[in-house]
Amino acid sequence: MKKILIGAVAILLTLQVNAQTDSIKRDQTDTIHVGNFIIIQKNKDKGGDDSSYKSDDRHYSFDVNLFSKRNRNKNHSNVSTNWFICDLGFANWRDKTAYGTPTTNSFLHTFSGTPFTKSDLSLITTKSTNVNIWFFMQKLNLTHHVVNLKYGLGMEMYNFRYENNISYNKNPVYVFRDTVNFTKDKLYASYLTVPLMLNINATPDRKRGFSFSMGFSAGYRVGTHTKQKSDARGKQKLAGDFDLDPWRLAYIAELGIGPVRLYGSYSINALQQDAVVQYPYAVGIRFSNW
């Protein structure tokens, strides 16, 4: 009798352990996490016992959590400010001047010889530079810190280095071929500029992820001069407006890949106001926190 009682107790203990194990397995498999997807297995007959828990009575629901713990925006301010951003790049222009016309010839003086051609106003690409100092840029959150509005204020500075010996006359304003061989011959223009861009940040919880921005900028010219250096005349600097358009409107873009920030700009209006039709553009590296 004692052996029978001991055996019965052992059987009951085994059944209880198996039941608990089966219950744990069922609870563990009721909810499955696959990345940002949560799959929940439910029983339609919640009031039934285990014998009524059939596969035909099961259904599944899906919960998509795009802003999971990994993707949630933590401690992000709706407005963030970046101070004193610096751009270093190369500049050039797309020349659409109609050379040989009376209007163009009245601005591009030859005095003698053949009229000006496009090659006369060619730039040295490696020495034509664009340096921008942005006093500040702000980023305004629009949607989950993924879509943002970026704007700011700064100074754009362009140095156009001529390949040939070109000089500007101030009054009246015109350009002419010079007889002096210059070791440096450039036109400088600076603009106080306001950029406005729509920013898409694909990785808002990463300081150095992937982002891109596109928009427009409007700048007002605040400084213009020519600078020349030669053995015959030494260093010369001449200030004036030189018939440059006082405004600069441009398409602008920015690309962020990890720690690298690239920028680009392309003028909508021409650099000069009348005879010469040149559209400056620039590309380079941006030193910015975002």
C-alpha positions as CSV (number, residue, x, y, z in Angstrom):
1,M,0.0,0.0,0.0
2,K,2.8,2.4,0.9
3,K,4.5,1.7,-2.5
4,I,1.2,2.4,-4.3
5,L,0.8,5.7,-2.5
6,I,4.3,6.8,-3.2
7,G,3.9,5.9,-6.9
8,A,0.6,7.9,-7.1
9,V,2.2,10.9,-5.6
10,A,5.1,10.7,-8.0
11,I,2.7,10.5,-11.0
12,L,0.7,13.6,-9.7
13,L,3.9,15.6,-9.3
14,T,5.1,14.7,-12.8
15,L,1.7,15.7,-14.4
16,Q,1.8,19.0,-12.5
17,V,5.3,19.8,-13.7
18,N,4.4,18.9,-17.3
19,A,1.3,21.1,-17.1
20,Q,3.2,24.1,-15.8
21,T,5.9,23.6,-18.4
22,D,3.2,23.5,-21.2
23,S,1.6,26.6,-19.8
24,I,4.9,28.5,-19.8
25,K,5.6,27.4,-23.4
26,R,2.1,28.6,-24.4
27,D,2.5,31.9,-22.7
28,Q,6.0,32.4,-24.3
29,T,4.7,31.7,-27.8
30,D,1.6,33.8,-27.4
31,T,3.6,37.0,-28.2
32,I,6.3,37.0,-30.8
33,H,8.6,40.0,-31.5
34,V,10.0,40.4,-35.0
35,G,12.0,43.6,-35.3
36,N,9.4,46.4,-34.8
37,F,6.5,44.0,-35.4
38,I,4.6,42.3,-32.5
39,I,2.6,39.2,-33.4
40,I,0.0,38.3,-30.7
41,Q,-1.8,34.8,-30.8
42,K,-5.2,34.8,-29.2
43,N,-8.0,32.3,-28.4
44,K,-11.4,33.3,-29.5
45,D,-13.1,31.2,-26.8
46,K,-11.6,32.8,-23.8
47,G,-14.0,31.2,-21.4
48,G,-13.2,27.6,-22.5
49,D,-10.8,25.1,-20.9
50,D,-7.6,23.7,-22.4
51,S,-9.6,21.0,-24.3
52,S,-11.4,23.7,-26.4
53,Y,-8.1,25.4,-27.3
54,K,-8.0,24.2,-30.9
55,S,-5.9,25.6,-33.8
56,D,-9.2,26.6,-35.6
57,D,-10.1,28.9,-32.7
58,R,-6.8,30.9,-32.8
59,H,-6.3,34.2,-34.6
60,Y,-3.4,36.5,-34.8
61,S,-3.1,40.3,-34.5
62,F,-0.2,42.4,-35.5
63,D,1.1,45.5,-33.8
64,V,3.5,47.7,-35.8
65,N,5.7,49.8,-33.5
66,L,7.7,52.1,-35.8
67,F,8.8,54.3,-32.9
68,S,10.1,51.5,-30.7
69,K,12.7,52.0,-28.0
70,R,15.4,52.0,-30.7
71,N,13.6,54.6,-32.8
72,R,11.9,56.7,-30.1
73,N,12.9,60.4,-30.0
74,K,14.5,60.9,-26.6
75,N,15.1,64.3,-25.1
76,H,14.8,66.1,-28.5
77,S,14.0,69.7,-28.5
78,N,11.5,70.9,-31.1
79,V,14.0,73.8,-31.9
80,S,17.7,73.2,-31.9
81,T,20.4,75.7,-32.7
82,N,23.8,75.3,-34.3
83,W,26.3,78.2,-33.9
84,F,29.1,79.3,-36.3
85,I,29.0,76.8,-39.1
86,C,31.8,76.9,-41.6
87,D,31.8,75.9,-45.3
88,L,34.9,75.3,-47.4
89,G,34.4,74.7,-51.1
90,F,35.2,75.4,-54.8
91,A,33.4,77.9,-57.0
92,N,32.8,78.3,-60.7
93,W,30.1,79.6,-63.0
94,R,28.0,78.5,-65.9
95,D,28.7,81.1,-68.6
96,K,25.6,81.8,-70.8
97,T,26.9,85.1,-72.2
98,A,26.1,85.9,-75.8
99,Y,29.6,86.9,-76.9
100,G,30.1,89.1,-80.0
101,T,26.8,91.1,-79.6
102,P,27.0,94.9,-79.5
103,T,25.8,94.9,-75.8
104,T,28.5,92.5,-74.8
105,N,31.2,94.2,-76.7
106,S,30.3,97.5,-75.1
107,F,31.1,95.9,-71.7
108,L,34.0,93.7,-72.7
109,H,36.5,96.0,-74.2
110,T,39.3,94.7,-76.5
111,F,40.7,98.1,-77.7
112,S,42.4,96.1,-80.4
113,G,42.3,92.6,-81.5
114,T,39.5,90.0,-81.6
115,P,36.4,90.3,-79.5
116,F,36.0,88.5,-76.2
117,T,35.2,84.9,-76.1
118,K,34.1,82.5,-73.4
119,S,37.7,81.3,-72.8
120,D,38.8,84.9,-71.9
121,L,36.7,84.8,-68.7
122,S,37.6,81.2,-67.8
123,L,38.3,80.6,-64.1
124,I,41.0,78.5,-62.4
125,T,38.8,75.9,-60.7
126,T,41.3,74.8,-58.1
127,K,41.8,78.5,-57.0
128,S,38.2,79.8,-57.2
129,T,36.9,79.3,-53.7
130,N,33.7,79.6,-51.7
131,V,33.9,80.2,-47.9
132,N,30.7,80.6,-45.9
133,I,30.4,81.5,-42.2
134,W,26.9,80.9,-40.9
135,F,26.3,82.8,-37.6
136,F,23.6,80.3,-36.7
137,M,21.3,77.7,-38.1
138,Q,18.2,76.4,-36.5
139,K,16.2,73.2,-37.0
140,L,12.5,73.2,-36.3
141,N,10.8,69.9,-35.8
142,L,7.8,69.3,-38.1
143,T,7.1,65.5,-37.9
144,H,8.8,63.2,-35.3
145,H,12.1,65.0,-35.8
146,V,12.3,63.2,-39.2
147,V,10.9,66.1,-41.2
148,N,12.4,69.5,-40.2
149,L,12.7,73.1,-41.3
150,K,16.2,74.5,-41.4
151,Y,17.0,78.2,-41.6
152,G,19.7,80.6,-40.5
153,L,21.8,83.7,-41.2
154,G,25.4,83.9,-42.5
155,M,28.0,85.4,-44.9
156,E,28.8,83.8,-48.3
157,M,32.1,84.8,-49.8
158,Y,33.3,84.0,-53.3
159,N,36.7,84.4,-54.9
160,F,36.7,84.0,-58.7
161,R,40.3,83.6,-59.9
162,Y,40.7,84.4,-63.6
163,E,42.9,82.3,-65.8
164,N,43.7,85.1,-68.1
165,N,44.8,88.7,-67.6
166,I,41.5,90.5,-67.0
167,S,41.0,93.9,-65.4
168,Y,38.0,95.9,-64.3
169,N,37.6,99.6,-64.9
170,K,35.5,101.3,-62.1
171,N,34.1,104.4,-63.8
172,P,32.6,103.7,-66.2
173,V,32.4,100.0,-65.5
174,Y,33.8,97.7,-68.1
175,V,36.2,94.7,-68.4
176,F,39.3,94.7,-70.7
177,R,42.2,92.5,-71.6
178,D,45.3,93.7,-69.7
179,T,48.9,93.7,-71.0
180,V,50.3,92.9,-67.6
181,N,50.9,89.3,-66.6
182,F,49.2,88.7,-63.2
183,T,50.2,86.0,-60.7
184,K,46.9,86.6,-59.0
185,D,43.8,88.1,-60.6
186,K,40.5,87.7,-58.8
187,L,37.0,89.1,-58.3
188,Y,35.6,88.9,-54.8
189,A,31.9,89.1,-53.8
190,S,30.3,88.6,-50.4
191,Y,26.6,88.3,-49.5
192,L,24.6,88.4,-46.3
193,T,22.4,85.4,-46.8
194,V,19.3,83.7,-45.3
195,P,18.9,80.0,-46.2
196,L,15.6,78.1,-45.9
197,M,15.6,74.3,-46.4
198,L,13.3,71.3,-45.8
199,N,15.4,68.7,-44.0
200,I,14.8,64.9,-43.9
201,N,16.6,63.1,-41.1
202,A,16.3,59.3,-41.6
203,T,18.1,58.6,-38.2
204,P,16.8,61.2,-35.7
205,D,18.2,59.3,-32.7
206,R,21.7,59.2,-34.1
207,K,23.9,62.3,-34.0
208,R,25.7,61.3,-37.1
209,G,23.3,59.3,-39.3
210,F,21.9,60.0,-42.8
211,S,20.1,63.3,-43.7
212,F,19.5,65.6,-46.7
213,S,18.1,69.0,-47.2
214,M,16.9,71.1,-50.1
215,G,15.7,74.6,-50.5
216,F,16.5,78.2,-51.4
217,S,18.6,81.1,-50.2
218,A,18.4,84.9,-50.6
219,G,21.5,87.0,-50.2
220,Y,22.3,90.7,-50.4
221,R,25.7,91.8,-51.6
222,V,27.7,93.6,-49.0
223,G,31.2,93.7,-50.5
224,T,32.9,93.5,-53.9
225,H,36.4,94.2,-55.0
226,T,39.1,93.0,-57.4
227,K,42.6,92.0,-56.3
228,Q,45.6,91.7,-58.5
229,K,49.3,90.9,-58.0
230,S,52.0,91.3,-60.6
231,D,55.7,92.2,-60.8
232,A,54.9,95.3,-62.8
233,R,52.3,96.8,-60.5
234,G,52.7,94.9,-57.2
235,K,49.5,94.4,-55.2
236,Q,46.4,96.2,-56.3
237,K,42.9,96.2,-54.8
238,L,40.0,98.0,-56.3
239,A,36.5,98.3,-54.6
240,G,33.3,98.8,-56.5
241,D,30.0,97.2,-57.5
242,F,31.3,96.4,-61.1
243,D,27.7,96.1,-62.3
244,L,27.1,93.0,-60.1
245,D,23.5,92.2,-59.2
246,P,23.0,93.4,-55.6
247,W,20.9,90.2,-54.9
248,R,21.8,86.6,-55.1
249,L,19.0,83.9,-55.2
250,A,20.1,80.3,-55.2
251,Y,19.0,76.7,-55.0
252,I,20.8,75.0,-52.1
253,A,21.2,71.5,-50.9
254,E,23.0,69.6,-48.1
255,L,23.9,65.9,-47.6
256,G,24.9,64.3,-44.3
257,I,26.4,60.8,-44.3
258,G,27.8,59.9,-40.8
259,P,30.3,62.6,-39.8
260,V,30.6,64.1,-43.3
261,R,28.4,67.1,-44.4
262,L,28.4,68.2,-48.0
263,Y,26.8,71.3,-49.4
264,G,26.0,72.8,-52.8
265,S,24.5,76.0,-54.2
266,Y,23.5,77.2,-57.7
267,S,22.6,80.8,-58.5
268,I,19.1,81.4,-60.0
269,N,20.0,84.9,-61.2
270,A,23.2,85.9,-63.0
271,L,26.2,87.4,-61.2
272,Q,26.2,90.5,-63.5
273,Q,23.2,92.7,-64.2
274,D,23.5,93.3,-67.9
275,A,26.0,92.2,-70.6
276,V,27.7,89.2,-69.0
277,V,25.4,86.3,-68.0
278,Q,27.2,84.0,-65.5
279,Y,25.5,81.7,-62.9
280,P,27.9,81.0,-60.0
281,Y,27.8,77.6,-58.2
282,A,29.7,76.0,-55.4
283,V,30.3,72.6,-53.8
284,G,32.2,71.7,-50.7
285,I,32.4,70.4,-47.1
286,R,30.3,71.8,-44.2
287,F,31.6,71.7,-40.7
288,S,28.4,71.4,-38.6
289,N,27.0,69.4,-35.7
290,W,24.0,68.4,-37.7
